[in-house]
């Protein structure tokens, strides 16, 4: 066919149809791509919104446990030489900034109120993701607990505040294993795993309850300023206490507490040889039924070859210069005066018995000195609230200075 000759009509129609088909295929491809991209964008946006709402509708921004975890995750990598774990007997007793100021020890206390001992392996794993501590300190005070004394809050103060990971899921699963069907002291423990994986399910009603604060809605919420040591009005409160009811007797631990302590000890056995573990029983007004169980737990620790410091002996009370009228704000916790005594003794012990580097003067550790300044500023006015406890009736009369 010559260049000037017209194309047959059927060929033109066929060519037009082929062109249309190619155009339609291209349009379909573009449409599919747009749909896929739209879905991806929607899912990303939905994920971001859900993550934000999960932060908002969770434990309150003012919650000390949430602030402690946020502060830990914000720490510069490989700057924590000592990690301290336990209940509020840990984060109300050891003043981490003071330990640094006095001895150059860089420490962080990752503890929550009433924290079950069985979470310690998970928290050590969490710490080890970003830090390389040489010494782990574990508070033993929880070992006198029974299964029905755990509450939903004791679980959530740990699991809700951990970053999403396989370790967090394991901690949630462990909660159910140890509870073994019990709903706990308040009957508020559910066995619906998704409610613990997604805290928003529990806390979505906080807005209607009118207990939200502006801090809950901020993208960057507040965090603990003193390396895990908790500052609160109780820090500067003073209430006289009974002296401890000590005993040399031994009594069995509950099945749950014994299993938890054995799990912790087994985990400690698996740590590298260059890691040290120290167990402590901090000083407080021990009730007579408690000491026999503490004695049993300390025997278990010693039999496995670990060091344990029992601060609840007449000799240790004297060495720390414990003052039952002035060093406590309730029967289980010291105020800052008692905490300073405890911290001074323990930090000096750590310095003498473990080969830790003195980081004072190192620019990487300026945040510990900043934390010490924050601590000093908080307690500069001394005891602000005095309570007189009637040691017969047990009633407390509070007098604010």
URKA-V195971 format. One record per helix or strand of 2 or more residues. SS is the DSSP state (@ for helix, = for strand). FROM is the first residue (numbers start at 0). TO is the last residue. Records with the same first field share a line. If there is no record, write none. Layout:
# URKA-V195971
SS=FROM-TO / FROM-TO
This chain:
# URKA-V195971
@=8-55 / 63-73 / 87-90 / 95-102 / 116-127 / 140-143 / 146-148 / 151-158 / 165-178 / 192-196 / 199-205 / 213-216 / 232-235 / 254-268 / 287-302 / 313-319 / 335-352 / 362-378
==81-85 / 106-110 / 134-138 / 236-238 / 275-280 / 306-309 / 327-329 / 332-333 / 384-388 / 395-399
